Amino acid sequence: MDLISKIELRAKELGFDLFGVADPNIEKEQVDFFQKWLDEGRAGSMEAWLKRGAQKRADINKVSEGAKSAICLAVNYYPGDHVLPKRKVARYAWGNDYHELIGDKARAFCEYLKELGDKNPVWYTDTGAIFERYLAYGAGLGFIGKNTCLITKEFGSWVFLAVILTKFELPFTGSKYDFSMCGSCKRCVEACPTGALSELDLDARKCISYLTIEKKGAFSEEERALVAKQNYCFGCDVCQEICPHNARAKKTSAFKPRFENLEMDDIAMIDKRSPVLRAKLRGLCRNLEALGS
């Protein structure tokens, strides 16, 4: 069995649903797009920490010197539809924190790479200054849709991503970037309740996910009105729910649901394993109050 076949087999054994390999060097146009997005202030309060990592995103050697390949992995997380229509939690956060769950798999994967001879592989799952979506597309896992999500043939956009940077020179499995896969469809752009989307672009300051998760402090009256446009108290899945590609979503029981919806009485049961704690307890209370809870 050749090296890439061994590596792919191990990825599947660890529970990764999709596997591919990309050139770890991001194209300049994507770096420029990200920098322009930051410069125009569309990152909201995330701007400071995103700017701190901008140079690393632009040069993979600042993250992992000498990396020859980016192993890109994805895991289906679709847990099904909401049963209750109000005070909903985005599906990715129904179970325990994906950083921990996927991180355990990625860590074990790196140990295997070490056994094969790579002394220092580096893994990320939304935990560092790299462009996971661009790399995953470059590896052929899917394409980036107008809702800015990576959309896969197998699972739509309901996937968690991980990237392993390795010194192994592996054959790349994808192709050049091509954003045409949505065609003329604009359902996500038109369905976004706050107008945050504009075809491959997102103004985080208007996004319900940003407002209910990353936004710190009290809402302005305008922000409160935006949050009240949907019944999501943590995150938002509207642009994924409306996407035709997600008609092929496959329900999985790999991530046991804990919080599909939230009420004030539920807050006392939240522990550090739950992603909803990223908004802090005061943030969750703020979100629920905006929804009239």
Secondary structure in CASP SS format (residue, H / E / C, confidence):
PFRMAT SS
TARGET T0000
AUTHOR 0000-0000-0000
METHOD secondary structure of the structure
MODEL  1
M C 1.00
D C 1.00
L H 1.00
I H 1.00
S H 1.00
K H 1.00
I H 1.00
E H 1.00
L H 1.00
R H 1.00
A H 1.00
K H 1.00
E H 1.00
L C 1.00
G C 1.00
F C 1.00
D C 1.00
L E 1.00
F E 1.00
G E 1.00
V E 1.00
A E 1.00
D C 1.00
P C 1.00
N C 1.00
I C 1.00
E C 1.00
K H 1.00
E H 1.00
Q H 1.00
V H 1.00
D H 1.00
F H 1.00
F H 1.00
Q H 1.00
K H 1.00
W H 1.00
L H 1.00
D H 1.00
E C 1.00
G C 1.00
R C 1.00
A C 1.00
G H 1.00
S H 1.00
M H 1.00
E H 1.00
A H 1.00
W H 1.00
L H 1.00
K H 1.00
R H 1.00
G C 1.00
A H 1.00
Q H 1.00
K H 1.00
R H 1.00
A H 1.00
D C 1.00
I H 1.00
N H 1.00
K H 1.00
V C 1.00
S C 1.00
E C 1.00
G C 1.00
A C 1.00
K C 1.00
S E 1.00
A E 1.00
I E 1.00
C E 1.00
L E 1.00
A E 1.00
V E 1.00
N E 1.00
Y C 1.00
Y C 1.00
P C 1.00
G C 1.00
D C 1.00
H C 1.00
V C 1.00
L C 1.00
P C 1.00
K C 1.00
R C 1.00
K E 1.00
V E 1.00
A C 1.00
R H 1.00
Y H 1.00
A H 1.00
W C 1.00
G C 1.00
N C 1.00
D C 1.00
Y H 1.00
H H 1.00
E H 1.00
L H 1.00
I H 1.00
G H 1.00
D H 1.00
K H 1.00
A H 1.00
R H 1.00
A H 1.00
F H 1.00
C H 1.00
E H 1.00
Y H 1.00
L H 1.00
K H 1.00
E H 1.00
L H 1.00
G C 1.00
D C 1.00
K C 1.00
N C 1.00
P C 1.00
V E 1.00
W E 1.00
Y E 1.00
T C 1.00
D C 1.00
T C 1.00
G C 1.00
A C 1.00
I C 1.00
F C 1.00
E H 1.00
R H 1.00
Y H 1.00
L H 1.00
A H 1.00
Y H 1.00
G H 1.00
A C 1.00
G C 1.00
L C 1.00
G E 1.00
F E 1.00
I E 1.00
G C 1.00
K C 1.00
N C 1.00
T C 1.00
C C 1.00
L E 1.00
I E 1.00
T E 1.00
K C 1.00
E C 1.00
F C 1.00
G E 1.00
S C 1.00
W C 1.00
V E 1.00
F E 1.00
L E 1.00
A E 1.00
V E 1.00
I E 1.00
L E 1.00
T E 1.00
K C 1.00
F C 1.00
E C 1.00
L C 1.00
P C 1.00
F C 1.00
T C 1.00
G C 1.00
S C 1.00
K C 1.00
Y C 1.00
D C 1.00
F C 1.00
S C 1.00
M C 1.00
C C 1.00
G C 1.00
S C 1.00
C C 1.00
K C 1.00
R H 1.00
C H 1.00
V H 1.00
E H 1.00
A H 1.00
C C 1.00
P C 1.00
T C 1.00
G C 1.00
A C 1.00
L E 1.00
S C 1.00
E C 1.00
L C 1.00
D C 1.00
L E 1.00
D C 1.00
A H 1.00
R H 1.00
K H 1.00
C C 1.00
I H 1.00
S H 1.00
Y H 1.00
L H 1.00
T H 1.00
I H 1.00
E H 1.00
K C 1.00
K C 1.00
G C 1.00
A C 1.00
F C 1.00
S C 1.00
E H 1.00
E H 1.00
E H 1.00
R H 1.00
A H 1.00
L H 1.00
V H 1.00
A C 1.00
K C 1.00
Q C 1.00
N C 1.00
Y E 1.00
C E 1.00
F E 1.00
G C 1.00
C C 1.00
D C 1.00
V H 1.00
C H 1.00
Q H 1.00
E H 1.00
I C 1.00
C C 1.00
P H 1.00
H H 1.00
N H 1.00
A H 1.00
R H 1.00
A C 1.00
K C 1.00
K C 1.00
T C 1.00
S C 1.00
A C 1.00
F C 1.00
K C 1.00
P C 1.00
R C 1.00
F C 1.00
E C 1.00
N E 1.00
L C 1.00
E C 1.00
M H 1.00
D H 1.00
D H 1.00
I H 1.00
A H 1.00
M H 1.00
I C 1.00
D C 1.00
K C 1.00
R C 1.00
S C 1.00
P H 1.00
V H 1.00
L H 1.00
R H 1.00
A H 1.00
K H 1.00
L H 1.00
R H 1.00
G H 1.00
L H 1.00
C H 1.00
R H 1.00
N H 1.00
L H 1.00
E H 1.00
A H 1.00
L C 1.00
G C 1.00
S C 1.00
END
